[in-house]
Structure formats: structure tokens, C-alpha cells
């Protein structure tokens, strides 16, 4: 039988493990140069929009 303190310690360890896993995943993503370059390029691309909206802007009937 676990004591309340022991149960809390296990919960804290699980939370710590989850946070560390998240940080490791973030670092792995950030170390992927190709992915980071792609993200930077995507920031400068125009937002996607409906094709009909684009045609209306060009005064083309769809």
C-alpha cells in the first residue's frame, strides 16, 4: 500500500518525465535545420484563402 506522500512523489515524477520528454522533443525539432528553414519560409508566405475570393479580387466571375 502506498502512502499519500509516496503517491504524490510518483505523480510528481510522472509530471517531471512528461515535461522532460516535451523539452527533448522540442530540442530535437529545433535541431532539425531543414525543418526550421521550412518554418521560416512559411512565415513569409501569404495566407491561404478561398479561390473564389481570389477571383473576386481579380474581378473574374467564377
C-alpha positions as CSV (number, residue, x, y, z in Angstrom):
1,X,0.0,0.0,0.0
2,X,1.3,3.4,-1.0
3,X,1.3,6.3,1.4
4,X,-0.1,9.6,0.4
5,X,3.4,11.1,0.2
6,X,4.6,8.1,-1.9
7,X,1.7,8.5,-4.3
8,X,2.4,12.3,-4.6
9,X,6.1,11.6,-5.3
10,X,5.1,9.2,-8.1
11,X,2.7,11.7,-9.6
12,X,5.5,14.4,-9.4
13,X,7.9,12.1,-11.1
14,X,5.5,11.3,-13.9
15,X,4.8,15.0,-14.4
16,X,8.6,15.7,-14.5
17,X,9.1,12.9,-17.0
18,X,6.4,14.3,-19.3
19,X,7.9,17.8,-19.1
20,X,11.4,16.4,-19.9
21,X,10.0,14.4,-22.8
22,X,8.4,17.5,-24.2
23,X,11.6,19.5,-23.8
24,X,13.6,16.8,-25.5
25,X,11.1,16.7,-28.4
26,X,11.3,20.5,-28.7
27,X,15.1,20.4,-28.8
28,X,15.0,17.6,-31.5
29,X,12.7,19.7,-33.6
30,X,14.8,22.8,-33.2
31,X,17.9,21.0,-34.2
32,X,16.4,19.9,-37.5
33,X,17.8,22.6,-39.7
34,X,15.7,21.6,-42.7
35,X,12.5,21.8,-40.7
36,X,13.4,25.1,-39.1
37,X,14.3,26.6,-42.5
38,X,10.9,25.4,-43.9
39,X,9.1,27.0,-40.9
40,X,10.9,30.3,-41.5
41,X,9.9,30.2,-45.2
42,X,6.3,29.5,-44.3
43,X,6.2,32.6,-42.2
44,X,6.7,34.8,-45.2
45,X,4.2,33.0,-47.4
46,X,0.8,34.6,-47.9
47,X,-2.2,33.2,-46.0
48,X,-4.3,30.6,-47.7
49,X,-7.8,31.8,-48.8
50,X,-10.7,30.7,-50.8
51,X,-10.1,30.6,-54.5
52,X,-13.4,32.4,-55.2
53,X,-12.2,35.3,-53.0
54,X,-9.0,35.4,-55.1
55,X,-11.0,35.5,-58.3
56,X,-13.3,38.3,-57.0
57,X,-10.2,40.3,-56.2
58,X,-9.2,39.9,-59.8
59,X,-12.7,40.8,-61.0
60,X,-13.2,37.4,-62.6
61,X,-16.6,35.8,-62.4
62,X,-16.5,32.2,-61.1
